[in-house]
């Protein structure tokens, strides 16, 4: 059960998986993506301005083991979706390496081999579906896009589409309909069916439940957990909803202004958050059981990504910042929690043990049953 002042959702219990010790299926090594957002050349000359570069992702390193779910959280604009698009090849990294099953896929000619094993589920299910196509054509598109020597026959495609629709909780007859004839949750099921058409091993889920009603969110999450168990999928799950991440992810990565600031197994991160930003995010979650208890709101605004602060990007909002935080960029270093579980945090205050006791999350969370 996830209980808060805003909603009550029941989600199937998350099975503990042994993915943390397995070899990484997906690995990012110091990956960055910079966008040139400069005004036109004539405007720069007349106004006397130089080029403007947006560092959407600035040196992210992470590894996702085969069979696990990594939850990626952070405020809007922190670079979560850019990381997702870098992995699936919609963007090319400015620097760094992206590896899949031990092979680099960020160089020319290397991504094609891994393309069929990666699929993406987008946030808005209606915008990601062609409104002029019938559902059967939408789901069959990855099958028809297969190489000529591996393309199945038309009858086999129709049978496969019907099987996929039933696998996600729809019926085969729904293939004759158009996307506008379905509800939001049903459209997202269609998106999931399309993603599964090519038998992928790795799914990138970019806030797949944020556009859905609370009760429908639980149904879609339960569906994804079931499919992961049955098909052995590996997931990168991006979300703003910390309660959803708590139940679906094995590990959690917290991003702030293009950088990873903390990673840890889910239970350890929610029980003993280390980075001040992670603590502030968890304390901001409403909980009726803690009404009247003082809490620290997420202070300040995200700095301008075109002109980020020197040193630690979080220091203008951090109550523990000192002079070192204002001049030196922290790097991810191992952190051992009270339970002996290792994680990583990029924080000078954590490394210098200036934060005192950890703040237990304000969220009341229980597995159903």
C-alpha positions as CSV (number, residue, x, y, z in Angstrom):
1,X,0.0,0.0,0.0
2,X,1.2,3.5,-0.8
3,X,-0.5,6.0,1.4
4,X,-0.2,9.8,1.0
5,X,-2.4,12.9,1.3
6,X,-3.0,12.7,-2.4
7,X,-3.7,9.1,-3.2
8,X,-4.0,5.5,-2.1
9,X,-2.7,2.9,-4.5
10,X,-2.3,-0.8,-4.2
11,X,0.6,-2.3,-6.1
12,X,1.8,-5.9,-6.1
13,X,4.8,-6.5,-3.9
14,X,8.2,-6.0,-5.6
15,X,10.2,-9.2,-5.7
16,X,13.8,-8.8,-4.6
17,X,16.1,-9.8,-7.5
18,X,19.7,-10.8,-7.6
19,X,20.5,-8.3,-10.4
20,X,22.8,-6.2,-8.3
21,X,25.6,-8.8,-8.5
22,X,25.1,-9.7,-12.2
23,X,27.2,-8.3,-15.1
24,X,25.8,-5.0,-16.4
25,X,23.5,-5.2,-19.4
26,X,23.6,-1.5,-19.9
27,X,26.4,0.7,-18.8
28,X,27.1,4.5,-19.1
29,X,30.6,5.8,-18.5
30,X,31.0,9.5,-18.0
31,X,28.3,10.3,-20.6
32,X,27.5,13.9,-21.4
33,X,25.1,15.5,-23.8
34,X,25.5,19.2,-24.6
35,X,23.1,21.2,-26.8
36,X,24.0,24.4,-28.6
37,X,21.2,26.8,-27.8
38,X,22.9,29.9,-29.1
39,X,20.9,32.7,-30.8
40,X,21.5,33.2,-34.6
41,X,24.9,34.5,-35.6
42,X,23.7,38.0,-36.4
43,X,22.0,38.4,-33.1
44,X,25.2,37.3,-31.3
45,X,27.2,39.9,-33.2
46,X,24.7,42.7,-32.6
47,X,24.3,41.9,-28.9
48,X,27.9,41.0,-28.3
49,X,27.1,37.6,-26.9
50,X,28.9,34.3,-27.2
51,X,27.6,30.8,-27.8
52,X,25.2,29.3,-25.2
53,X,25.7,25.6,-24.4
54,X,23.1,23.7,-22.4
55,X,24.7,20.8,-20.5
56,X,21.6,18.6,-20.2
57,X,23.7,15.6,-19.1
58,X,27.1,16.3,-17.7
59,X,29.1,13.2,-16.8
60,X,26.7,10.5,-15.8
61,X,27.9,7.0,-15.0
62,X,25.6,4.1,-14.2
63,X,25.2,0.4,-14.7
64,X,22.0,-1.6,-15.0
65,X,22.3,-5.4,-14.3
66,X,20.4,-7.9,-16.4
67,X,16.9,-8.5,-15.0
68,X,16.8,-5.5,-12.6
69,X,14.9,-2.3,-12.5
70,X,16.7,1.0,-12.0
71,X,14.5,3.9,-11.0
72,X,15.7,7.4,-12.1
73,X,14.3,10.3,-10.2
74,X,14.8,14.1,-10.0
75,X,13.1,17.4,-10.6
76,X,12.0,18.4,-14.1
77,X,14.9,19.5,-16.2
78,X,17.5,17.4,-14.4
79,X,18.3,15.3,-17.5
80,X,16.4,12.0,-16.9
81,X,14.7,11.9,-20.2
82,X,17.9,12.9,-22.0
83,X,19.7,9.9,-20.4
84,X,16.9,7.7,-21.7
85,X,17.2,9.1,-25.3
86,X,21.0,8.7,-25.2
87,X,20.7,5.0,-24.3
88,X,18.2,4.2,-27.1
89,X,20.1,6.3,-29.7
90,X,17.8,9.2,-30.2
91,X,20.7,11.5,-29.1
92,X,24.4,11.0,-29.6
93,X,26.6,11.6,-26.5
94,X,28.9,14.6,-26.6
95,X,31.4,12.5,-24.7
96,X,31.6,9.2,-22.8
97,X,30.7,5.6,-23.7
98,X,27.4,3.7,-23.7
99,X,27.7,-0.1,-23.6
100,X,25.1,-2.8,-24.1
101,X,26.0,-6.4,-23.2
102,X,29.6,-5.4,-23.0
103,X,29.8,-3.7,-26.5
104,X,29.9,0.0,-27.2
105,X,26.8,1.2,-29.0
106,X,27.5,4.9,-29.2
107,X,29.7,4.7,-32.2
108,X,28.7,4.6,-35.9
109,X,27.6,1.2,-37.1
110,X,27.5,-0.4,-33.6
111,X,24.0,0.5,-32.5
112,X,22.1,-1.5,-35.2
113,X,22.9,-4.8,-33.5
114,X,21.4,-3.8,-30.2
115,X,18.5,-1.7,-31.6
116,X,16.0,-4.6,-31.6
117,X,16.8,-5.5,-28.1
118,X,16.0,-2.0,-26.8
119,X,12.5,-0.4,-26.8
120,X,11.1,2.8,-25.2
121,X,7.7,3.5,-23.7
122,X,6.9,7.2,-23.7
123,X,5.0,9.4,-21.2
124,X,2.0,10.3,-23.3
125,X,0.5,7.2,-24.8
126,X,-1.7,9.1,-27.2
127,X,1.0,11.3,-28.7
128,X,3.3,8.2,-29.2
129,X,0.6,6.4,-31.3
130,X,-0.2,7.2,-34.9
131,X,-3.9,8.3,-34.8
132,X,-4.4,7.3,-38.5
133,X,-3.2,3.7,-38.0
134,X,-5.2,0.9,-36.6
135,X,-3.9,-0.7,-33.4
136,X,-2.9,-3.9,-35.3
137,X,-0.7,-1.9,-37.6
138,X,0.9,0.0,-34.7
139,X,1.8,-3.1,-32.8
140,X,3.0,-4.8,-36.0
141,X,5.3,-2.0,-37.1
142,X,8.4,-3.4,-35.3
143,X,7.8,-6.8,-36.9
144,X,7.5,-5.3,-40.4
145,X,10.6,-3.2,-39.9
146,X,12.7,-6.3,-39.3
147,X,15.3,-7.3,-41.8
148,X,14.0,-9.0,-45.0
149,X,15.5,-12.3,-44.1
150,X,13.9,-12.3,-40.7
151,X,10.5,-10.7,-41.5
152,X,7.6,-13.0,-40.6
153,X,4.8,-13.8,-42.9
154,X,1.6,-11.7,-42.8
155,X,-0.4,-14.5,-41.1
156,X,2.3,-14.9,-38.5
157,X,2.3,-11.1,-37.9
158,X,-1.4,-11.1,-37.3
159,X,-1.2,-14.0,-34.9
160,X,1.7,-12.3,-33.0
161,X,-0.2,-9.1,-32.8
162,X,-3.3,-10.8,-31.3
163,X,-1.1,-12.6,-28.8
164,X,0.6,-9.4,-27.7
165,X,-2.7,-7.6,-27.2
166,X,-3.9,-10.4,-25.0
167,X,-0.6,-10.4,-23.1
168,X,-1.1,-6.8,-22.0
169,X,-4.8,-7.3,-21.0
170,X,-6.6,-6.4,-24.2
171,X,-8.3,-8.7,-26.8
172,X,-7.2,-9.5,-30.3
173,X,-10.3,-7.8,-31.8
174,X,-9.0,-4.5,-30.4
175,X,-6.5,-4.5,-33.3
176,X,-9.2,-3.3,-35.7
177,X,-9.8,-0.1,-33.7
178,X,-8.0,3.3,-33.7
179,X,-6.1,4.8,-30.7
180,X,-8.8,7.4,-30.0
181,X,-11.3,4.6,-29.2
182,X,-9.3,3.6,-26.1
183,X,-8.9,5.1,-22.6
184,X,-5.5,6.4,-21.5
185,X,-4.6,3.2,-19.6
186,X,-5.6,1.1,-22.6
187,X,-3.4,3.3,-24.9
188,X,-0.5,2.7,-22.7
189,X,-1.1,-1.0,-22.8
190,X,-1.0,-0.7,-26.6
191,X,2.4,1.1,-26.3
192,X,3.7,-1.7,-24.1
193,X,2.5,-4.3,-26.7
194,X,4.3,-2.4,-29.5
195,X,7.5,-2.3,-27.3
196,X,7.3,-6.0,-26.8
197,X,6.7,-6.9,-30.5
198,X,10.4,-7.2,-31.2
199,X,11.1,-9.4,-28.2
200,X,13.4,-6.9,-26.5
201,X,15.6,-7.5,-23.4
202,X,15.7,-3.9,-22.2
203,X,12.9,-1.4,-21.9
204,X,13.3,2.4,-21.2
205,X,10.1,3.6,-19.5
206,X,10.0,7.4,-19.5
207,X,7.3,8.2,-16.9
208,X,4.8,5.7,-18.4
209,X,2.2,6.2,-15.6
210,X,2.4,10.0,-15.0
211,X,-0.5,10.8,-17.5
212,X,-2.8,8.1,-16.0
213,X,-5.3,8.1,-13.2
214,X,-4.1,6.7,-9.8
215,X,-6.0,3.4,-10.0
216,X,-4.9,2.9,-13.6
217,X,-1.3,3.6,-12.7
218,X,-1.4,0.6,-10.3
219,X,-2.8,-1.7,-13.0
220,X,-0.1,-0.6,-15.5
221,X,2.6,-1.1,-12.9
222,X,1.4,-4.5,-12.0
223,X,1.3,-5.4,-15.7
224,X,4.9,-4.3,-16.1
225,X,6.1,-6.2,-13.1
226,X,4.3,-9.4,-14.4
227,X,5.8,-9.0,-17.9
228,X,9.2,-8.4,-16.4
229,X,9.0,-11.7,-14.4
230,X,7.6,-13.7,-17.4
231,X,10.0,-12.3,-20.1
232,X,13.1,-11.6,-18.0
233,X,13.1,-7.9,-19.0
234,X,15.5,-5.2,-17.7
235,X,14.0,-1.8,-17.0
236,X,15.1,1.8,-16.7
237,X,12.1,3.4,-15.0
238,X,12.0,7.2,-15.0
239,X,9.4,8.9,-12.7
240,X,8.6,11.9,-10.6
241,X,6.5,9.7,-8.2
242,X,8.8,8.4,-5.5
243,X,6.1,6.0,-4.2
244,X,5.9,4.3,-7.6
245,X,9.7,4.1,-7.8
246,X,9.8,2.6,-4.2
247,X,7.7,-0.3,-5.3
248,X,8.9,-1.1,-8.8
249,X,12.7,-0.4,-8.6
250,X,15.5,-2.6,-7.3
251,X,17.9,0.4,-7.2
252,X,17.4,4.1,-7.5
253,X,19.5,6.9,-9.0
254,X,18.9,10.5,-8.1
255,X,19.8,13.2,-10.6
256,X,20.2,16.9,-10.2
257,X,21.1,19.4,-12.9
258,X,22.6,16.8,-15.3
259,X,24.5,14.9,-12.7
260,X,23.9,11.8,-10.6
261,X,24.0,12.7,-6.9
262,X,23.1,9.4,-5.2
263,X,22.6,5.8,-6.1
264,X,21.6,2.9,-3.7
265,X,19.3,-0.1,-3.4
266,X,15.8,1.1,-3.1
267,X,15.1,0.1,0.5
268,X,18.4,1.5,1.7
269,X,17.9,4.8,-0.1
270,X,14.4,5.4,1.3
271,X,15.4,4.3,4.8
272,X,18.7,6.2,5.0
273,X,18.9,8.9,2.3
274,X,22.4,10.4,2.3
275,X,22.5,13.3,-0.1
276,X,20.7,16.5,1.2
277,X,18.8,16.7,-2.1
278,X,17.5,13.1,-1.7
279,X,16.4,13.9,1.9
280,X,14.6,17.0,0.7
281,X,12.7,15.2,-2.0
282,X,11.6,12.5,0.5
283,X,10.6,15.0,3.2
284,X,8.4,16.9,0.6
285,X,6.2,13.8,0.0
286,X,2.8,14.4,1.7
287,X,1.7,11.8,4.4
288,X,-1.5,12.0,6.4
289,X,0.0,9.9,9.1
290,X,2.6,12.7,9.9
291,X,0.2,15.6,9.9
292,X,1.6,18.4,12.1
293,X,5.1,17.1,12.2
294,X,7.7,19.7,11.0
295,X,9.4,19.0,7.8
296,X,11.8,20.7,5.5
297,X,10.4,21.7,2.1
298,X,12.5,21.6,-1.0
299,X,13.9,25.1,-0.9
300,X,14.8,27.4,-3.7
301,X,14.6,27.0,-7.4
302,X,16.7,24.9,-9.8
303,X,19.6,27.1,-11.1
304,X,19.7,28.2,-14.7
305,X,21.3,25.2,-16.6
306,X,22.9,27.6,-19.0
307,X,24.8,29.2,-16.1
308,X,25.1,26.5,-13.4
309,X,26.7,27.4,-10.0
310,X,30.4,26.7,-9.5
311,X,31.3,23.8,-7.4
312,X,28.4,21.6,-6.3
313,X,25.3,22.6,-8.3
314,X,23.1,22.0,-5.3
315,X,25.0,24.3,-2.9
316,X,22.7,27.4,-3.3
317,X,19.8,25.3,-2.0
318,X,21.7,23.2,0.5
319,X,21.7,24.0,4.3
320,X,24.9,22.1,4.8
321,X,27.0,23.9,2.1
322,X,30.4,25.4,3.0
323,X,33.2,27.0,1.1
324,X,34.4,23.7,-0.3
325,X,31.0,23.0,-1.8
326,X,31.0,26.4,-3.5
327,X,34.3,25.8,-5.3
328,X,34.8,22.0,-5.8
329,X,32.6,19.7,-7.8
330,X,31.8,16.5,-5.8
331,X,32.1,13.1,-7.4
332,X,30.2,9.9,-6.7
333,X,32.0,8.0,-3.9
334,X,31.0,4.8,-2.0
335,X,28.9,5.4,1.1
336,X,28.2,2.6,3.7
337,X,24.9,3.0,5.5
338,X,24.1,1.8,9.0
339,X,22.8,-1.5,7.7
340,X,26.1,-2.1,6.0
341,X,24.6,-1.6,2.5
342,X,26.8,0.2,0.0
343,X,25.6,3.0,-2.2
344,X,27.2,6.1,-3.7
345,X,26.8,9.8,-3.1
346,X,28.3,12.9,-4.6
347,X,28.4,15.2,-1.6
348,X,31.2,16.8,0.4
349,X,29.1,17.0,3.5
350,X,28.4,13.2,3.3
351,X,32.0,12.4,2.8
352,X,33.0,14.7,5.7
353,X,30.2,13.3,7.9
354,X,28.8,16.8,8.5
355,X,25.1,15.8,8.1
356,X,24.6,14.0,11.4
357,X,21.9,11.3,11.6
358,X,20.1,10.4,8.4
359,X,16.5,11.5,7.9
360,X,14.0,8.6,7.8
361,X,11.6,9.1,4.9
362,X,8.3,10.7,5.7
363,X,6.5,8.3,3.4
364,X,4.4,5.5,4.9
365,X,4.9,2.5,2.7
366,X,3.8,-1.1,3.2
367,X,3.6,-4.0,0.8
368,X,0.0,-5.1,0.4
369,X,-1.2,-8.0,2.5
